[in-house]
Amino acid sequence: MGAVFVGVRHHSPACARLVASTIRELRPAHVLVEGPADVNGRLDELLLGHELPIAIFTYLRDGDRSHASWTPFCDYSPEWLALTTGREVGARVSFIDLPAWHPAFAERGNRYADAELRYAEVVDRLCREFAVDNVDALWDHLVEVADPEGLAERLTAYFDLVRGATQSGDAEVGAVEVGHDDAAREAHMAAWVRAAVADAGDRPVVVVTGGFHTPALRELVRTGGDAWPEVPAPPPGARGASYLVPYSHQRLDAFTGYQSGMPSPEYYHRLWTDGPAGAATALVESVVARLRRRRQPVSTADLIAARTQAEGLARLRGHAHPSRVDVLDGLVSALVSEDLAQPPPWSVRGPLAVGTHPAVVEVVAALSGDRVGRLHPATPTPPLVDDVGAELARLGLDGAGRVSLDLTDPRDLTRSRVLHRLRVLGVPGFHRRSGPSGGADPVATERWHLEPVDTRLPALVEAAAHGATLAEAAAAALHDRVPHAGVAALAGLLFDAALCGVDTLSATVTDTLTAEVARAADLDALGAVLTDVLGLWRHDWLLGSAGSPVLGGVLDAAVTRALWLAEGVRGGPAPADPARLRALVGTRDALVHAAGELEVDRARAVAVMRRVAATAGAPPDLRGAAFGFAWSLDGPPPDHVAVVRGVAAPSTLGDWLAGLFAVARQEVVTDEAVVGALDEVVGELSEEDFLVALPALRQAFAHFPPAEREAIASVLLARRGSGGSARALVRTSVDPLLVAEARALEAKVDAVLVREGLA
């Protein structure tokens, strides 16, 4: 009889019924299913008796790439019905597609990602012809709620049209251009079909694949050999595997960003179990119940109105029973009284947009459902699952509730590292409430909240793509983050490595880190990296990263880049930039405390900063910081008091001083000549100029802690021969800005009185 092709849309209940009925009617020798051929030897494991939805999770890591993908199945997946019904009738059941790690799937996180984007022109034409909004509404209209009589013929015509092929195999105008990935997959699947047909003799072979591939497969099986194809093996040195994981309806839903097929999986599950009428009724009630749980006022009249609207829309659109869109439109019409700010999400494809009406969000969530799969207890799991279970049990972290850790205690430090490794891997149920936020943070305690959740097992199985043990997997996950981190995230990544106890990074990762810093274009972001990494390198004896060669390499690249960037900054008067100043402080501190790790020496750095300090086009705060940088590392220049005395105009004085104080605060506070020069500069300002300079001056002097302000006040009182209290001077009860404004107002009043001869 040869091959009987059943082209399907993934996760379609109508297609699932057609597949099951075709197999039961034909009782074929072979049932061939679009799926990963490399797991054919483990079909017994797939059919153990799991609660669906589940997925085959596949990963591969080699020197060139890290790939992960899913092959999901739910109760109404046509592929699942092909597997189970084929086994039921005694057929030899086989997956026939390329393995999920194959380069043909490089751009897909999901094997069953549909191809609608490639045949959008055809679908748009059909949508206009049938007066529907998108491919999902079109599919329901033509397939899911349509008369099942003649469904096979309708599907054949539909998929031939979207692929752009005629029954004779000739390409029609506007045919879809097939890429190398689909061509490779279809060639492999066709080889399986030819071999199965030759093996079956007079008995039929049922082939269940995505309908997009079916027209091509019909043509490809006409020519070629009939030997069983060889399943590709992973590249030499690659590490990969496939495991079953629990899946969920939420992950299947197109509204949450799933790449394939049908949105609203709970609706289609009800359609599979209860039929169109039962699905519509049950889901209207489900939405109303969900809204009531959210304390949204929904009356019995609203429920009746929603049903009535859905049934009326179904009749108007030619449906014997309400379709998914009929139900959704009916619910919104009955439950939302105001205008929607944007079109209903089911009129387009993709995730919910920001700003979607709250009632619409709840409607979509109800149709998505909360079903979560569960694996049979005999299902094999990767080594990581057992390793994590043993670690948690050994360290007393396998329960629920609060956990407090003292990081100075070796056992608690080990427990902390285990919890951080799970956090880095994205394993749910481990929530850090408090703890150190950086290597120089003096906090030595952590608080966590542990919560066993159903999603932990699938997360651990998926995390096994990174390694067989928890320590290995966490290190690999951190390595994978490096190329995408960017300069701003590097410090956090390195601190995560310290928290996880990952004290060695590969040469490739180290090179990437230093190269990323060496390319940085933002002095502000580089300042954050310098500050945090230097803190880890100097002080992190608690977590064990102090003196790390990796951190030393990052510091070296960061200092060199910061000096280069600082010399190129230009800009007129502007408020002092704290992030920019922090970069110069971090550069100075690295030269003081980590000179042995740096290629740049003090003399070269000081020379750069002296050029910056003398550059008229540089921002005032940067010039002040550069002057302080050179002073801090090389001592005060002979004319430093004169420089301070003639530094800047009132509009930029405070910004220049902010830079100076940020980098050379201690040098200033201990130099009475400089304090005196500053006193003279400020004292010579007119009332108007003082008001102009005051906000920036306050920002500048904020760099001094209270004790140092008191020391400056003591110098000022001594200069004036006053015996007053320096502490009282810096702790005035009146805002200095208010005092300055009052004095300026008095000066204006005096000037007016003099002008009018009333003084």
Secondary structure, 3 states (H helix, E strand, C coil): CEEEEEEECCCCHHHHHHHHHHHHHHCCCEEEEEEEHHHHHHHHHHCCCCECCEEEEEEEECCCCEEEEEEEECCCCHHHHHHHHHHHCCCEEEEEECCCCCHHHCCCCECCCCCHHHHHHHHHHHHHHHCCCCHHHHHHHHHHCCCCCCHHHHHHHHHHHHHCECCCCCECCCCCCCCHHHHHHHHHHHHHHHHHHHHHCCCEEEEEEECCCHHHHHHHCCCCCCCCCCCCCCCCCCEEEEEEEECEHHHHCHHHCCCCCCCCHHHHHHHHHHHHHHHHHHHHHHHHHHHHHCCCCCCHHHHHHHHHHHHHHHHHCCCCCCCHHHHHHHHHHHHCCCCCCCCCHHHCCCCCCCCCCHHHHHHHHHHHCCCECECCCCCCCCHHHHHHHHHHHHCCCCCCEEEEEECCCHHHHHHHHHHHHHHHCCCCCEEEEECCCCCCCCCCEEEEEECCCCCHHHHHHHHHHHCCCHHHHHHHHHHHHHHHHHHHHHHHHHHHHHHHCCCCCCHHHHHHHHHHHHCCCCHHHHHHHHHHHHHHHHHCCCCCCCCCHHHHHHHHHHHHHHHHHHHHCCCCCCCCCHHHHHHHHHHHHHHHHCHHHCCCCHHHHHHHHHHHHCCCCCCHHHHHHHHHHHHHHHCCCCCHHHHHHCCCCHHHHHHHHHHHHHHHHHHHHCCHHHHHHHHHHHHCCCHHHHHHHHHHHHHHHCCCCHHHHHHHHHHHHHHCCCCCCHHHHHCCCCCHHHHHHHHHHHHHHHHHHHHCCCC
